[in-house]
Amino acid sequence: MKFTVDWLKNHLDTKFNNSQIIDKLTNIGLEVESFESSISELDNFIVAKIINVKTHPNADRLKLCDVYIGSDKTIEVVCGAPNAKNGLLTVYAPPGTIIPKNQMKLSVSKIRGVTSYGMLCSESELLLSNESDGIIELKNNKYANKIGVKYFKSTSEKVIDLSITPNRPDCLGVRGIARDLSAAGAGKLTINKKSNLKYRGDQNINVTIKKEKVQGCTTFGSCLIKGVKNKESPKWLKDKIKSLGQKPISAIVDITNYVMFDLNRPLHAYDADKIDNEIIIRSSTKGESFEALDNKKYILENDMCVISDRSGVLGLGGIIGGTKSGTEYSTKNILLESAYFLPRSIRKTSKQLNIDTDAKFRFERGIDPLSIEEGLIKASELIKQICGGEISNLDIKKIENYKKKIINFEPSLFEKTTGFKVEKKELIKILDKLGFNVSKNKKFLKLVVPSWRPDITQPIDIVEEIVRIKGYEHINTSEPIKTRLKPTLNSYQKLFHFLQRSVASKGYLETVTWSFTDSKINQLFKENDEEIPIVNPISSDLNVLRNSIFPNLIFYLKKNLDRGIKDICLFEIGPAFKGKNPGDQLTVIGAVRAGKVSRLSWNDKERIVDTFDVKKDVIQSLYEAGIDKDDIIIDDKTPSYYHPGKSGGVYQNKNEKNAVAYFGEIHPNIIKKLDIKTEGLVIFEICLDYIKKSKQKIKDSKSEYKFSDFQKSERDFAFIINKNFKSQELVNIIKSVDDKLINSVRVFDVFEGENIPEGKKSIAVNVNIQSDKKTLNESDLDNINKLIISSVELKSGAKIRS
Amino acid sequence: MPDIKKIKDDYIDKLNMENNVDKVNKISIKIQEIETKEINLKLEKEKIDITLPERDIEIGKIHPVSQVIDEISSIFSEIGFSVEEGPDVENEYNNFTALNTPDNHPARDMHDTFYLDKNKELLLRTHTSPVQVRTMLKGKPPFKIIAPGRTYRSDSDQTHAPMFHQVEGLHIDKNINMGHLKGCLNYFIKEFFEVDKIKMRFRPSHFPFTEPSAEVDIGYEIRNGKIVIGEGDKWLEILGCGMVHPNVLKNVKVNPSKYQGYAFGIGIDRLGMLKYGINDLRAFFETDYRWLSHFGFDPLDVPSNYRGLSR
C-alpha cells in the first residue's frame, strides 16, 4: 500500500514529522517497506566529469570523451560540443534515458564507427533553456564532489510503502491508516465534511441481484451521472495516481482509483450508454466469456459472480470490468457502481481465472460493507467537479443486511495475555479512537466492532488492538523459566546427532541437499518405491521427492568431480521418502567416497578407494553409535544400484528383515548413465529407523571386568574351501567350537590361483586360544586344534591345507 | 659364524672364576664404549627428513545448518525445552487449517506451497508449525518444545531457496504471557550471537496462528563491509512469534481458558548466515566441496553449555 505523507495529512491532523510518522507506523504493526521518492524519468541524469578528450578518428568535429561517472567507472562518449574539454563537469545521460526535449530514448550506438555509451547534455536538451551550442558547464565549487550524483533533485514527494498484513483490509486505504495513527496518538483524524451534493432524478437503469444458489454479491449501490466530459485528470490527481506507481488514464478512471486508495472503497464506472437495458448480478454458467480491461478474454466456469446486462457479461464483480462497457474519453453518461462482494467468492473466482487486481485484493480481504454510499458520494463529487454532469439519486439494492458484531470484553484478559496493565480509561480511549462503540458493564466492556474490521471476532483480537496501539515496548522482559518437562533429546535424536558426527569424523564433509530431485536420476535409485511427483515443482529437474538419499548426492558428487576435485568424501543425513503420506519417510545417512587413498604419497602406495574402505567407515560408525559388535551380520544382498558382487548389507540380527546399512561399489551402469568420471566410487548408507538400540545404556553399570591372566596361545590354520564360501561363516564355525576358549578369530589371508584347485580358495585364519581357568598344555591345545579342523571340514566342506 | 655373545660371556665367566675383578671391569667398560659407538653410528645412518609430509589427514566437516541446529538446541535445552520432530510431508489440516488458516484465506498466499496431489490435501510443510499441532494433539499440557527441521516453499531467488530450515518453539502452561515470550527470545538471541548487548525490537505483526503476533528485529550495522550484530541503527527481521491463538488451542483439544502460551518460528539458515558471515543462502544447498570445507565445522565442535557454544 503506497501513499504520500501529504495524502495522509488529508485525513490526519498531525504535528509529527516524517520520521516520527514512519516510526509510529512500524510500532503499531503497519510495517514500512520503504520511504522513498517515486521514480522519475529525470533520475537518470547524473553529474560527470570529462577526464580525457581525443578527436574522433573519422570526424573532425566530433570528440571522444572519457567521462568519469563516479563509483570508479569511466565510460566513453562521443560528443560534438565545442566546449567539451578536460576537467569539465557536466551532465551525463546513460543509455536508456529519455531526453526531455525530443522524448527520444538513448541507446548504445555507433557514431561514425565509434561506440558511444550515452551522451553529455546541453541545457536545451534538458529543457532548462534554449542554450544548445554546447554541453552544460557545471561550477567546480558546487559540483566537484557530486560526481555520480543525480543532477535533478527529486521534486516528487516521498512515498511510504506499507506491507499490510492480510488481516487489515481497512489499512488498504489512506483513511484507515490515518485512523490507526490517530489512535496511537500521532494526531487527530479529520472529520469528513457533510456532502452538499445535489441529486437530480432517479437512477433509471434497473438493477437486480438475482437469487442464486451461490450469490457472491450482497449489496449493489449505483448512481447515474449524465452529461459528463471525460478528460485528462488535473495535475493534483495525476500526481496522486503516479505516487501509487500507477499510470493516469482518464479523469473518471483516476477518480475511481483515487477513492479506492483513499477510503479502501473499490468502485467501477460503466459507460451507461453501452449497457443493454439493465444490470443483472448473477452467477455465471460454464462457457460464458467476456473481454476484460486487461485486454484478455476470460472463459468463465459455473457460479462466478458476474455483472451483466441483457446481452451478456459486462464484468466480474469486484475483480475486473469488461471492455464492452468501459469508459472512454468520449463517454457522456456514467453508471457508477459501489458494491459488496463476498471475500470467498472473489477469492475462488480470481484463483480459478488467475486474475489479480487492486479491487480483488481488497474485496477478498473484506471491504467495509457500510462504505457503499460514502464511496458513491465521494466519487460523484469529484466527477462533477472535474468532468461536470448531473448526478442521480443513489440506488441501493441489497439481499442481506449488515449485522453488527458485538464482543463482551473482560479487561483482565489484557493483563493475563500481555503481562502488564493498562488503565481501563486508556483502554477505552484506544478502542474508541479505533472506531469501537464502547459501553461499560459491571464485569466487561460491551464493544461494537467497527464495520471496517472483519478481522475482529473475539476478545483476544481486542487484546491485540490495545497492545499494538499501546506499544510492544511496554511488555516486560521476564527471566526465562527454566523448568524442564522432558529430556532435551530422546534416544532416537541422540542417535541422529551421534551418527552424524561419527561419520563426519571419518573424513566426510556433510552436505544438505534438496528433499526433491530429478525423476530421471531418482529412477536409478528408487528400487520398488512409488515415485512421488510434486504437482507444482520449482523446475522440471526437481520434480519428485527423493526416494533415496543418493540421487542428489551423486548429482553433486559429479559436479564436484567436474570442478576438478578428485578425492571426495561426502555425506548427508536426511529424509528418504517411501510414500506420499505424512510419515512415509526414513531418516538415512548416505555417503559417497570417490578417488584414491594416499594420492601422491611419498611413502605409501596410492590405491583406488574400495568396498573395504566404506565397510570400515560404516561398521566403525555403527560401533561408535553403540551397536554391539558381536550382533553384526554381513550379507551380500543389496539394492540394485550397488555392484552385485562388491557390496554388502549390515544386519543386527540373523532374521532381521531390514538392513541397518549397505555399503559397496556403485553399479557400473549408473556410473555410465550419469557419465561420472572418477577412478573409483564407493558408497554406504545407514537407515536410522532400522537401528535397534542396544538395551544396555551407558548409565547402566558396565558388565563385570573379567580377563584371564593364564597363558594365551595363537594358532594359524589355512583351509582350502569353495570359492563362494563366506569367511564370516568360517569364523563362526571356528568360534562355535568352544566359545569359552576361543577368544578371537581373524582372517589374515585369502588366496586363489596357483596351486589352488579351480573354484576353490585358500583362507588363512589366526585363532587366539585362552582359558580363564588354567594354562592350557600341549594336549589341550592339540585337542582344540583337531576339533577346529574337524568342525570346519565337516560343516564347510573345507580341507585343511598341509 | 661363532657366537660372539657366548665367547664373551664364557670369557667373563672365566675371569670371574679367577676373581680378576680388575680385568672384568675394564672389559665391561670397553664393551659399553663399543656398544655406545655402535648405537650412535646406527642413529646417524637412520636420520630421516622429518619435514616430509605426514600421512593424509582425514578432515570431515559438519554443515553449518546442522551446527546451528545443535547450537539452538543447546541454548533452549538450558531453559528446559525438549526437541520434537514432525514429517516433511504434511496434510493440509496440520499445516494450515488447524493453525487457524482456513482454506480460501488470503494468508495462505503468504506461503507458496508445494503440493503432492491435485486436491491440495498433501503438501510439503511450509513451516515447522505443524509440529506444534502434532505435539499438542498427542500429549497433554504443559508443553515446552522446540522443533527444528526442513521447510519448503516454491520460491527461488537470491534470498529464497525452495527448501530452508526453521525452528519452531512452543511453551504452553497456565500463566505464560508475552513477557515470558520476550524474556525467552531475549535470552536466546544473546546466547546465540554470543554478545552481551543486543538491540532488539518487538514489532506488531500478523500470523493467523498467533495473537497478538510480533516480529522481532535485531540491531546491526555494516562495518568494513560486514554485518555486525548487536548495536547500530539498522534493523534486521529475524523471527516471527506471538501468543498461540485460542482457535489453535481449541483445534488441538487444549482448553484456552485454562492454558495459554507462546510460539515462535526462526529461520535457521538466516541465523547461520548472520552469525558466520555467509552471504548466499543458495550456497547452503549447492554442495560445493570447497564451500563445505570452508564453512563446515569440525565434528568435535559439539555446541554445549559448559564448553561454550562455539570455539
Interface residues (C-beta under 8 A of the other chain):
Chain A: T26 N27 I28 G29 E31 T165 P166 N167 R168 P343 R344 R347 K348 E364 R365 K416 T417 T418 G419 F420 Q458 I460 D461 V463 E464 V467 R468 Y472 E473 I475 N476 T477 S478 E479 P480 I481 K482 T483 R484 L485 K486 P487 T488 L489 N490 Q493 H497 Q500 R501 S502 V503 A504 S505 K506 G507 Y508 L509 E510 T511 V512 T513 W514 S515 F516 I532 P533 I534 V535 N536 P537 I538 S539 L542 L545 N552 L553 Y556 K559 N560 R563 I565 I568 C569 L570 I573 G574 P575 F577 K580 N581 P582 G583 D584 Q585 V597 S598 R599 S601 W602 N603 D604
Chain B: L52 P53 R55 D56 E58 I59 G60 K61 I62 H63 V65 S66 D70 S73 F76 S77 E78 I79 G80 F81 S82 V83 E85 P87 D88 V89 E90 N91 N94 N104 H105 P106 A107 D109 M110 F114 Y115 L116 D117 K118 L122 L124 P142 F143 K144 R150 Y152 S154 S156 P162 M163 H171 N175 I176 N177 M178 G179 H180 K182 G183 C184 N186 Y187 F202 R203 P204 S205 H206 P208 E211 P212 S213 A214 E215 M243 H245 P246 Q260 F284 F285 E286 T287 D288 Y289 R290 L292 S293 G296 P299 L300 V302
